[in-house]
Amino acid sequence: MSFWTDKHILLTGGAGFLGSSIVRELRARGALQENITIPRSHNCDLRLLSNCEKVVSDVDIVIHLAAKVGGIGYNLSHPGELFYDNCIMGIQLMEAARLAGVKKFVAVGTVCAYPKFTRVPFSEADLWDGYPEETNAPYGLAKKMLLVQAQAYRRQYCFNAIYLLPVNLYGPGDNFDPESSHVIPALIRKFVEARESNAPTVEVWGTGSASREFLYVDDAARGIVLASERYDGDEPVNLGSGMEISIRDLVTCIADITGFSGEIVWDTSKPDGQPRRNLDVSRARDWFSFEAQVSFEEGLRETIAWYEGTVL
């Protein structure tokens, strides 16, 4: 608890889905609310170096979450923005933090950085063994550059920067906008709306054969805070639950929990994305004692209940 009481923390993206959970975790572990700085994009655009320089002043630890993100459709239609915005924010913020004497920089990357055909379970040692899945490669590579920067800065400047690779997150408070949401909130919204309107069918992208691993947002927050506190190495670390579920089984599960009884139609002309995602989570367990605690079904039910309570 005492580790956080005197720390001044910059939490980019702190008002968002994951960031809000990290704030709660930091507070639970002794951080003072007045010592947590959360820049907002409407008045602090981190694509501008001058803003990066301002926010890192008098900061002990930077946890960099801020990102432009979206599902497969959003990635297909905004590849340039996703590459530029994510790359420039992270690179400039880490450089500003180094120059300001920040003691530790926590770069939160993405599972999209892994090669398209990575051996399962994904080991951090395989991170460079191929090109990412094409639909989200610009985003994945932009975030992956922060690993290169972190390792280079450690070697040349002895700058304490760590890099974490969280798998797909979900939970209450997620983004349910159909234009930019990820697979779980997008499916929840589709099935709830279909149930409420008595729609006979729900259309889902792909074949359903791809698989994904999911991590409940509060578990992810705990993992990031534990790493911020306990891990000071140069190697990337996966954050995941160690589970794997096919998209077909995920769709069936969400349909059952939401009470949709109509037909599920698969649009096989749309991409599946990366064939499989399942992480080796042994580094996080061994190096800073992180393991997921929320079961997938429990987390999914809580997420659906939160969404229904918000919109119905």
C-alpha positions in Angstrom: 0.0 0.0 0.0 2.8 2.4 0.9 4.3 2.2 -2.6 1.7 4.5 -4.1 1.0 7.0 -1.3 3.7 9.4 -2.3 3.7 8.8 -6.1 2.5 11.3 -8.6 1.0 9.4 -11.5 0.2 10.4 -15.0 -2.6 8.2 -16.4 -3.3 8.9 -20.1 -6.6 7.5 -21.1 -7.6 7.5 -17.5 -11.1 8.6 -18.1 -11.8 5.7 -20.4 -13.0 2.1 -20.0 -9.7 0.6 -18.7 -8.4 3.9 -17.3 -11.4 4.3 -14.9 -10.8 0.8 -13.6 -7.1 1.5 -13.1 -8.0 4.7 -11.1 -10.1 2.5 -8.8 -7.3 0.0 -8.4 -4.7 2.7 -7.7 -6.9 4.3 -5.0 -7.5 0.9 -3.5 -3.7 0.4 -3.3 -3.1 3.7 -1.5 -2.6 6.3 -4.3 -4.0 9.7 -3.5 -6.7 11.0 -5.8 -5.0 14.4 -6.0 -1.8 12.7 -7.2 -3.4 11.1 -10.2 -3.3 13.3 -13.3 -5.6 12.4 -16.2 -5.2 14.5 -19.3 -8.3 14.8 -21.5 -8.1 14.8 -25.3 -10.4 17.7 -25.8 -8.0 20.1 -24.1 -4.7 18.1 -24.1 -4.0 16.6 -27.5 -1.1 14.2 -26.9 -0.2 14.3 -30.6 1.4 17.6 -29.8 4.8 17.5 -28.2 4.2 20.6 -26.2 1.2 19.0 -24.4 3.3 15.8 -23.7 6.0 18.0 -22.1 3.4 19.8 -19.9 1.8 16.7 -18.5 5.0 14.9 -17.5 6.2 17.7 -15.3 6.7 16.6 -11.7 5.5 13.1 -12.4 7.0 9.9 -10.9 5.2 7.2 -13.0 3.5 7.4 -16.4 1.0 4.8 -17.3 0.2 5.3 -21.0 -3.2 3.9 -22.0 -4.4 6.6 -24.4 -5.1 5.1 -27.8 -7.3 5.4 -30.8 -8.9 1.9 -31.1 -11.8 0.1 -32.8 -13.0 -3.2 -34.1 -12.3 -4.8 -37.5 -14.5 -2.5 -39.5 -13.0 0.6 -37.9 -9.5 -0.7 -38.5 -10.3 -1.3 -42.1 -11.6 2.2 -42.7 -9.1 4.2 -40.6 -5.7 2.6 -40.9 -3.8 5.8 -41.4 -5.2 7.5 -38.4 -4.7 4.5 -36.2 -1.1 4.2 -37.1 -0.2 7.9 -36.9 -2.2 8.9 -33.8 -1.1 5.9 -31.7 2.5 6.1 -32.8 3.0 9.8 -32.4 1.3 9.9 -29.0 3.4 7.2 -27.5 6.8 8.2 -29.0 6.5 11.8 -28.0 5.2 11.1 -24.5 8.0 8.6 -23.7 10.6 11.1 -24.9 9.1 13.9 -22.9 9.0 11.6 -19.8 12.7 10.7 -20.3 13.7 14.3 -20.6 11.6 15.3 -17.5 13.3 12.6 -15.3 10.2 10.5 -14.9 11.2 7.4 -12.8 9.1 4.8 -14.7 7.1 4.6 -17.9 4.5 1.9 -18.3 3.6 1.4 -22.0 0.4 -0.6 -22.5 0.5 -2.2 -25.9 -1.9 -4.6 -27.6 -2.3 -8.3 -28.5 -2.7 -7.0 -32.1 1.1 -6.6 -32.2 1.5 -10.4 -32.5 2.1 -12.0 -35.9 -1.0 -13.2 -37.7 0.0 -16.9 -37.4 1.7 -17.0 -34.0 2.0 -20.3 -32.3 -0.6 -20.9 -29.6 -0.4 -20.0 -26.8 1.3 -16.7 -27.8 4.7 -16.4 -26.1 6.4 -13.0 -25.8 9.4 -14.7 -27.5 7.4 -15.0 -30.7 6.4 -11.4 -30.9 8.7 -10.7 -33.9 8.1 -13.9 -35.9 6.0 -12.5 -38.6 3.6 -9.7 -39.7 0.4 -8.9 -37.7 -3.0 -9.7 -39.1 -3.6 -7.3 -41.9 -6.9 -5.7 -40.8 -5.3 -4.3 -37.6 -1.6 -4.2 -38.5 -1.3 -0.4 -38.6 -2.7 -0.2 -35.0 -0.7 -3.2 -33.8 2.6 -2.0 -35.3 2.1 1.6 -34.0 1.8 0.2 -30.4 4.6 -2.3 -31.0 7.0 0.6 -31.7 6.7 1.6 -28.1 8.4 -1.7 -27.2 11.3 -0.9 -29.5 11.5 2.6 -28.0 11.3 1.3 -24.4 14.1 -1.2 -24.9 16.3 1.4 -26.8 15.8 4.0 -24.1 16.7 1.5 -21.4 19.9 0.6 -23.2 21.1 4.2 -24.1 19.6 6.2 -21.2 18.9 3.6 -18.4 15.3 4.8 -18.6 12.9 2.5 -16.7 10.2 1.7 -19.3 8.2 -1.5 -19.3 5.9 -2.9 -22.0 2.7 -4.8 -21.3 0.5 -6.8 -23.8 -3.1 -7.1 -22.7 -5.4 -9.4 -24.6 -8.9 -8.3 -25.6 -10.7 -6.6 -22.7 -14.4 -6.5 -21.8 -16.6 -5.5 -18.9 -19.1 -2.9 -17.7 -18.4 0.5 -19.1 -17.0 -0.8 -22.4 -17.5 1.0 -25.7 -20.8 -0.1 -27.3 -20.7 2.2 -30.3 -21.3 0.0 -33.4 -18.9 2.0 -35.4 -15.9 1.5 -33.2 -16.7 -1.2 -30.6 -14.8 -4.5 -30.2 -16.4 -7.9 -30.6 -18.1 -8.5 -27.2 -19.8 -5.1 -26.8 -20.8 -5.2 -30.5 -22.4 -8.6 -30.1 -24.1 -7.7 -26.9 -25.7 -4.6 -28.4 -26.8 -6.6 -31.5 -28.5 -9.3 -29.5 -30.1 -7.1 -27.0 -31.5 -4.8 -29.7 -32.7 -7.9 -31.7 -34.4 -9.3 -28.6 -36.1 -6.0 -27.8 -37.4 -5.6 -31.4 -38.3 -9.3 -31.9 -36.0 -9.4 -34.9 -36.0 -12.9 -36.5 -32.2 -12.9 -37.2 -28.9 -11.4 -36.2 -26.1 -11.1 -38.7 -22.5 -11.7 -37.5 -19.3 -11.1 -39.4 -17.0 -14.0 -40.5 -17.3 -17.8 -40.2 -17.1 -18.1 -36.4 -14.0 -20.2 -36.7 -11.6 -17.7 -35.2 -10.8 -17.8 -31.5 -10.2 -15.1 -28.9 -9.0 -14.8 -25.4 -10.7 -12.2 -23.2 -9.7 -10.5 -19.9 -12.1 -8.8 -17.6 -11.3 -5.1 -17.3 -10.9 -5.1 -13.5 -8.4 -8.0 -13.8 -6.5 -6.0 -16.5 -6.4 -3.0 -14.2 -5.0 -5.1 -11.4 -2.3 -6.6 -13.7 -1.2 -3.2 -15.0 -1.0 -1.7 -11.5 0.9 -4.8 -10.2 3.4 -4.5 -13.1 3.8 -0.7 -12.5 4.7 -1.5 -8.9 6.7 -4.7 -9.1 8.2 -5.2 -12.6 11.2 -3.3 -13.9 12.5 -5.6 -16.7 13.1 -5.0 -20.4 11.0 -7.9 -21.8 7.4 -7.5 -22.9 4.8 -9.3 -20.7 1.4 -10.7 -21.7 -1.6 -9.9 -19.6 -4.4 -12.4 -20.1 -6.7 -15.0 -18.6 -5.3 -18.0 -20.4 -8.7 -19.0 -21.7 -9.7 -19.4 -25.4 -13.1 -19.4 -27.0 -14.2 -19.6 -30.6 -16.3 -16.7 -32.0 -19.0 -19.2 -32.8 -19.2 -20.3 -29.2 -19.0 -16.7 -28.0 -21.9 -15.7 -30.2 -24.0 -18.7 -28.9 -23.1 -17.8 -25.3 -24.2 -14.1 -25.7 -27.4 -15.1 -27.5 -28.3 -17.4 -24.7 -27.6 -15.0 -21.9 -29.4 -12.1 -23.6 -32.4 -14.4 -24.4 -32.3 -14.0 -28.1 -34.1 -17.0 -29.7 -33.9 -16.2 -33.4 -31.5 -17.3 -36.1 -27.9 -16.4 -36.3 -26.7 -15.6 -39.9 -23.0 -15.7 -40.6 -21.7 -13.2 -43.3 -18.7 -15.2 -44.5 -17.8 -12.4 -47.0 -16.5 -10.4 -44.0 -13.1 -11.1 -42.5 -12.5 -13.3 -39.4 -9.4 -11.3 -38.3 -6.5 -13.2 -36.7 -7.2 -16.9 -36.7 -6.5 -17.6 -33.0 -5.6 -15.6 -29.9 -4.5 -17.3 -26.7 -1.7 -16.1 -24.5 1.0 -17.7 -22.5 0.5 -15.8 -19.2 3.4 -17.4 -17.2 5.6 -14.3 -17.2 3.0 -12.2 -15.5 2.4 -14.9 -12.9 6.0 -15.5 -12.2 7.4 -12.0 -12.4 4.7 -9.9 -10.6 2.2 -12.5 -9.3 -0.7 -11.6 -11.6 -3.4 -14.1 -12.5 -7.0 -13.4 -13.7 -9.7 -13.9 -11.0 -13.0 -13.2 -12.8 -14.4 -16.2 -14.8 -15.5 -15.5 -18.3 -19.1 -16.4 -17.8 -19.3 -14.3 -14.7 -17.7 -11.3 -16.4 -19.9 -11.7 -19.5 -23.1 -11.8 -17.4 -22.0 -8.6 -15.5 -21.2 -6.9 -18.7 -24.6 -7.7 -20.3 -26.4 -6.7 -17.1 -24.6 -3.4 -17.0 -25.5 -2.7 -20.7 -29.1 -3.6 -20.2 -29.3 -1.4 -17.1 -27.9 1.5 -19.0 -30.0 1.4 -22.2 -33.3 -0.3 -21.2 
